[in-house]
């Protein structure tokens, strides 16, 4: 989509309009071009997006907030439900963009709307501007595959946007970097990854799945580069999504670097909420139980957000197990060991990087394949 | 330096080992952004503060950055418990 002529024309027209429009009409401009984007690429989703925007705007007060959140979550669950091939978690349904059954951008839109309703209810969003909300909701560079924005940061960035030549330069550079990742690296790696389905030896399975891990990163970070780059051309800054995730030395570090706009969202609205509520119960004196429950709830939500198919839930639960185990490992590791020169050495760090990559790659088997195929590939990879 | 600061610092030093690996640690060392305290650690810190200082922390009013240093945490406790100024 990002390299389609009509998308490029839309970006150019939006950039020109933003450059000449008075600052007070920036949000109106972005909202109009966001509507134009939906009219061009997904006209059938336009009414749903418009309706949800109005619902989020109107949901003032505690009960209305929960009603709004229930509506958004219900719609997302409806569209993410397993249907036909999706029930088996068909290959190719990934985190980059929604499947054809889901209205364009709804997965990302849903999280942004929930964020808006929660923060307004908390009093952290005081702005009651419908044009600002509309610009936030339909901001088209981020509508397909994120990053997931935060309302306050976004409106502040729109207000400060000045369309400098430096922004255009940095944005174009970022778009070109994304293009290189997508067209050269991801496509090259996807060719190797495609052999995973027919793998008959552990070596081939590992090679194909390692290539898939890298291809997924290249693909997804390329989409983020496009979104961040196009936004920056307009002078608007949106959150970063990746920070060299495959250099992570442990699984917690990985989730601090992978799909960061999603991981911070679930941290703020799932993990902290669940954990905080559990700390108010008699479990307060059993923090290990609270940690386990909070991590599991969080990663099941992450899995379900990618799709309500068994394989995504297994993938989420797998990461819940990994992060929980790492939590206890950190707690139980003796201070003397953690502080030792050997533990702090580059060799141990490098070992952590390799182990984390292997663990993430094993999990991605369930992300890529339906459960029977995933089990077969996993048994192959684990020499079982 | 107050008794509040001392209790908070002692809890963090005992629980999160901020000096591990030869790291420097003082009242202005970032806790969350430096990785000393993780997301769950913030929840544990809040639970400790509520128990130790008999306060109720409304998380809707505060953000993670409000807990990012010993000094900020002590200031937050002072604000909630109505103590003058804190520091």
Interface residues (C-beta under 8 A of the other chain):
Chain A: X122 X123 X252 X267 X271 X272 X275 X276 X279 X284 X287 X290 X291 X294 X295 X327 X335 X338 X339 X344
Chain B: X17 X20 X21 X22 X38 X39 X40 X42 X43 X44 X46 X47 X59 X60 X61
